[in-house]
């Protein structure tokens, strides 16, 4: 059985959602990223699993380890093609999905970092201003389609939801982006998302 190493609410929430959406059997173990060294819930030094030191990490049935969220979610989608979480490899639609995954990773995910770490209010406001410029691109797309690549939920939506969910954690509002706000509510209601949030202790019954 595959095993996902995650930290609650971190970028590992994205493959956690995809695992539930794909209906694949898996186990999951929490990683304490505040401990030095980072340790798993069972007390293992996480660097022995992922030398990069950060989540997510997915241990495959073979024992091999796959890291980097955008790689993991596409791998999982390809294990359950009937779920439609990613277009077929080699199609233009697949490259368009990868275009969104890369945009989220480089322009949104990493741009949140200054908001989580100590810094001046001016620096944090500048970081948020940069993010809102990136959000405008997403808002324009979601004004046309329910999800990033059309009318069907994909792995890119799982990643976008995960990153945008951080806005609340850093006490920033998405109210200026009505289509993004509607997207967040729509995705939050999906059973796979509810299951992942509950599994990470981010949603109470």
ABEGO torsion letter per residue (X at the ends): XBBBBBBBGBAAAAAAAAAAAAGBBBBBBBBBAABOBBBBAAGBBAAAABAAGBOBBBBBAAGBBBBEAAAAAAAAAAABAAAGABBBBGBAAAAAAAAAAAAAAAAAAAAAAAAABBEBAAAAAAAAAAAAAAAAAAAAAAAABABAAEABBBAAAAAAAAAAAAAAAAGBBAAABAAAAAAAAAAAABAAAAAAAAAAGABBX
